[in-house]
């Protein structure tokens, strides 16, 4: 993950996109602007900076081990542009464990996420693939935004910016008239891309509408690895979190970064990042702190 961040930083600077040291004092290059044509919601820069700690890749490795994954297993990933570093951590962990991630990426991003037009995670991953760091391509993209409709951008009255960026990617686009249909189309895309292999885990990074769903039940989903949900709503808009839970598939939920950092014994908003390989996340069981693995 550290090498990937160095590649992303180099790409950003080569494109003339300055790195603001006040927003990104660790110089990762993966921290976006406060507001941009792709910004859909509010966000805390401290959380975005924390998520860029390469130790989060180690945390994801632990989650995957605890979920019982092994080489060659298929992992479905639903991600928005809000926490590109957590998506990066997921792909780096997948690479190390030789898993097969299937990623559907929503372009919309909260403040300080991957919200620079022409420099979304679509572009970052293409650079990482060209540099030989990660072998993956995105399975599909969606506009994101309000109810995954491409609307809701803070400074886009026409509601076209997210759709334009999705088309620019050249990737298959998941587009549907309702959130409920968007969720079902995603499930179909995952199943088709798995080519008959079982999906062994679902990872959610950020708050993409189709992943998070349109019910309040999503707010009760704990951080990290979730092996048992307290309740699964009947709503067709319940989101991919619950769709995979209903299939009895382990879920890794990464959205509330302060809690994720606490549960994995990682510092919040560190400057600089701790040395790689040092810290409890590399050898200490987060469950020993009483984290509920529901």
Legacy VTK file of the C-alpha trace (Angstrom):
# vtk DataFile Version 3.0
C-alpha trace
ASCII
DATASET POLYDATA
POINTS 294 float
0.000 0.000 0.000
2.892 2.366 0.735
4.341 1.717 -2.721
0.896 2.267 -4.262
0.522 5.614 -2.499
3.937 6.663 -3.823
2.774 5.806 -7.343
-0.475 7.746 -6.886
1.446 10.737 -5.551
3.800 10.695 -8.547
0.876 10.477 -10.957
-0.899 13.375 -9.314
2.129 15.634 -9.424
2.833 14.663 -13.041
-0.658 15.829 -13.932
-0.063 19.202 -12.318
-2.455 18.550 -9.445
-0.829 20.156 -6.438
-0.843 18.457 -3.043
-1.981 20.853 -0.318
0.271 20.220 2.703
-2.423 21.580 5.006
-4.894 18.929 3.811
-2.405 16.134 3.130
0.619 16.658 5.403
1.791 13.063 4.830
1.945 13.782 1.091
-0.054 10.722 0.050
-1.672 12.330 -2.992
-4.898 10.447 -2.322
-6.605 13.262 -0.371
-8.991 15.269 -2.535
-10.288 18.806 -2.360
-12.879 20.138 0.045
-15.320 20.897 -2.766
-15.221 19.847 -6.390
-17.625 19.014 -9.250
-17.720 15.415 -7.898
-18.386 16.238 -4.233
-21.682 14.741 -3.101
-21.610 15.080 0.682
-19.776 16.349 3.716
-16.696 14.623 5.071
-13.912 15.054 7.625
-10.390 15.494 6.328
-9.009 13.897 9.508
-10.855 10.670 8.679
-9.570 10.697 5.103
-5.992 11.242 6.284
-6.309 8.453 8.850
-7.599 5.999 6.239
-4.470 6.557 4.125
-2.263 4.914 6.764
-0.757 1.850 5.010
-1.419 -0.149 8.185
-5.072 -0.322 7.130
-4.005 -2.886 4.537
-2.796 -5.039 7.444
-6.173 -4.564 9.141
-7.965 -5.796 6.022
-5.653 -8.810 5.832
-6.725 -9.648 9.399
-10.403 -9.283 8.511
-9.964 -11.596 5.525
-8.171 -14.187 7.649
-10.910 -14.018 10.279
-13.513 -14.451 7.533
-11.812 -17.710 6.571
-10.742 -16.634 3.079
-8.065 -18.512 1.181
-6.162 -18.182 -2.086
-8.400 -17.771 -5.129
-11.533 -16.806 -3.219
-13.829 -14.235 -4.817
-14.502 -11.038 -2.867
-17.234 -8.622 -3.958
-16.347 -4.993 -3.230
-18.706 -2.035 -3.229
-16.909 1.299 -3.000
-17.593 4.973 -3.413
-15.072 7.711 -4.049
-15.336 8.834 -0.442
-12.559 6.634 0.952
-10.262 5.684 -1.922
-7.528 4.733 0.558
-9.749 2.064 2.127
-10.472 0.650 -1.328
-6.726 0.688 -1.969
-6.134 -1.143 1.328
-8.699 -3.761 0.284
-7.021 -4.353 -3.067
-3.529 -4.495 -1.537
-4.744 -7.068 1.005
-6.372 -9.021 -1.826
-3.121 -8.986 -3.775
-1.079 -10.281 -0.857
-3.569 -13.066 -0.098
-4.100 -13.837 -3.815
-7.849 -13.236 -3.697
-10.051 -12.234 -6.632
-11.737 -8.870 -5.920
-14.708 -7.776 -8.024
-15.106 -4.021 -7.574
-18.089 -1.860 -8.465
-16.999 1.725 -7.936
-19.344 4.699 -7.496
-17.850 7.942 -8.788
-19.480 10.256 -6.240
-17.297 11.240 -3.293
-17.594 13.116 -0.048
-15.301 16.032 0.789
-11.565 15.209 0.554
-12.228 11.877 -1.182
-11.403 10.963 -4.783
-13.290 13.995 -6.001
-10.955 15.463 -8.634
-12.329 15.111 -12.182
-9.883 13.099 -14.236
-8.198 11.771 -11.106
-10.695 9.384 -9.528
-9.853 5.886 -8.334
-10.452 4.754 -11.922
-7.316 6.679 -12.908
-5.356 5.712 -9.815
-5.921 1.996 -10.364
-4.955 2.264 -14.029
-1.631 3.789 -12.937
-1.068 1.103 -10.305
-1.728 -1.578 -12.887
0.682 0.047 -15.344
3.326 0.228 -12.598
2.918 -3.480 -11.883
1.702 -2.918 -8.329
-1.874 -4.190 -8.590
-3.188 -6.448 -11.366
-6.829 -5.515 -11.040
-9.384 -3.685 -13.153
-12.719 -2.385 -11.930
-15.627 -4.659 -12.760
-18.021 -1.744 -13.292
-18.686 1.832 -12.251
-21.801 3.772 -11.364
-22.485 7.507 -11.124
-23.161 7.378 -7.402
-24.735 10.384 -5.737
-28.224 10.499 -4.309
-29.788 7.022 -4.469
-27.117 6.148 -7.042
-28.848 8.409 -9.558
-25.956 10.707 -10.441
-27.689 13.631 -8.735
-26.961 15.311 -5.433
-23.610 16.847 -6.348
-23.167 19.994 -4.290
-22.194 22.214 -7.236
-23.875 20.557 -10.203
-27.336 21.916 -10.843
-27.753 19.877 -14.042
-26.866 16.589 -12.382
-24.620 15.463 -15.258
-21.076 15.592 -13.851
-21.037 12.156 -12.230
-22.515 10.495 -15.304
-19.960 12.202 -17.541
-17.120 10.958 -15.345
-18.574 7.447 -15.320
-18.699 7.412 -19.136
-15.140 8.746 -19.331
-13.934 5.625 -17.515
-14.813 3.448 -20.500
-15.965 0.738 -18.066
-19.366 -0.981 -17.876
-21.816 1.324 -16.098
-24.381 0.132 -13.601
-27.296 2.466 -14.153
-30.869 2.029 -13.006
-33.937 4.245 -12.544
-34.346 3.340 -8.854
-32.085 2.439 -5.955
-33.803 -0.928 -5.634
-33.008 -1.807 -9.238
-29.450 -0.554 -8.858
-28.923 -2.958 -5.958
-30.286 -5.900 -7.936
-28.227 -5.041 -11.019
-25.093 -4.960 -8.887
-25.853 -8.416 -7.532
-26.235 -9.644 -11.104
-22.924 -8.041 -12.134
-21.109 -9.673 -9.217
-22.609 -13.088 -9.912
-21.772 -12.878 -13.604
-18.213 -11.687 -12.974
-17.631 -14.512 -10.481
-18.068 -16.992 -13.367
-19.703 -19.655 -11.263
-17.346 -19.343 -8.303
-18.951 -18.604 -4.921
-18.551 -15.117 -3.495
-16.879 -15.621 -0.114
-16.973 -12.071 1.282
-18.439 -8.627 0.635
-16.450 -5.480 1.421
-18.062 -2.066 1.675
-15.893 1.067 1.719
-17.609 4.407 2.062
-21.307 5.105 1.920
-22.368 4.334 -1.651
-26.161 4.299 -1.695
-26.478 0.854 -3.256
-24.114 -0.684 -0.712
-25.351 1.178 2.354
-28.996 0.969 1.378
-31.913 3.264 2.001
-32.962 2.059 5.457
-31.935 3.140 8.949
-30.828 -0.437 9.643
-27.527 0.293 7.907
-26.639 2.712 10.693
-26.583 -0.217 13.131
-24.045 -2.273 11.158
-20.790 -2.392 13.161
-17.363 -1.589 11.811
-15.014 -4.205 10.487
-15.807 -7.865 9.985
-19.454 -8.731 10.555
-20.250 -12.424 10.705
-23.758 -12.153 12.108
-26.237 -9.327 11.630
-28.677 -8.600 14.464
-31.515 -8.152 11.971
-31.955 -8.070 8.210
-34.679 -5.710 6.930
-37.203 -6.872 4.340
-36.987 -3.653 2.322
-35.916 -4.032 -1.336
-33.750 -0.955 -0.689
-31.862 -2.622 2.170
-28.554 -2.425 0.300
-25.770 -4.830 -0.547
-24.663 -5.058 3.079
-27.860 -6.897 3.889
-28.190 -8.695 0.571
-24.914 -10.510 1.207
-25.733 -10.993 4.871
-28.943 -12.704 3.772
-26.778 -15.069 1.733
-24.804 -15.767 4.933
-21.684 -14.262 3.398
-19.239 -12.439 5.718
-19.234 -8.660 5.384
-16.376 -6.234 5.993
-17.847 -2.779 6.588
-15.483 0.189 6.499
-17.071 3.582 6.864
-16.592 5.017 10.369
-12.844 5.523 10.348
-12.415 6.665 13.947
-13.953 3.399 15.143
-11.935 1.333 12.655
-8.726 2.966 13.869
-9.637 2.393 17.510
-10.615 -1.245 16.971
-7.335 -1.969 15.166
-5.145 -0.004 17.606
-4.214 2.551 14.958
-3.654 6.252 15.679
-6.213 8.771 14.497
-4.891 11.396 12.092
-1.200 10.588 12.631
1.551 12.813 11.217
3.732 11.096 10.171
2.361 7.592 9.737
3.857 5.000 12.090
6.640 2.851 10.597
5.336 -0.058 8.549
5.370 -3.304 10.504
5.207 -1.631 13.891
2.025 -1.672 15.930
-0.582 -4.010 17.337
-2.436 -4.333 14.033
0.362 -6.567 12.760
0.179 -9.055 15.573
-2.427 -8.191 18.200
-5.975 -9.517 17.987
-8.411 -6.558 17.844
-11.098 -8.875 19.236
-9.296 -8.953 22.565
-10.442 -5.378 23.135
-14.032 -6.514 23.283
-14.966 -5.593 19.729
-18.238 -7.337 18.933
-17.934 -9.558 15.864
-21.648 -9.767 15.197
LINES 1 295
294 0 1 2 3 4 5 6 7 8 9 10 11 12 13 14 15 16 17 18 19 20 21 22 23 24 25 26 27 28 29 30 31 32 33 34 35 36 37 38 39 40 41 42 43 44 45 46 47 48 49 50 51 52 53 54 55 56 57 58 59 60 61 62 63 64 65 66 67 68 69 70 71 72 73 74 75 76 77 78 79 80 81 82 83 84 85 86 87 88 89 90 91 92 93 94 95 96 97 98 99 100 101 102 103 104 105 106 107 108 109 110 111 112 113 114 115 116 117 118 119 120 121 122 123 124 125 126 127 128 129 130 131 132 133 134 135 136 137 138 139 140 141 142 143 144 145 146 147 148 149 150 151 152 153 154 155 156 157 158 159 160 161 162 163 164 165 166 167 168 169 170 171 172 173 174 175 176 177 178 179 180 181 182 183 184 185 186 187 188 189 190 191 192 193 194 195 196 197 198 199 200 201 202 203 204 205 206 207 208 209 210 211 212 213 214 215 216 217 218 219 220 221 222 223 224 225 226 227 228 229 230 231 232 233 234 235 236 237 238 239 240 241 242 243 244 245 246 247 248 249 250 251 252 253 254 255 256 257 258 259 260 261 262 263 264 265 266 267 268 269 270 271 272 273 274 275 276 277 278 279 280 281 282 283 284 285 286 287 288 289 290 291 292 293
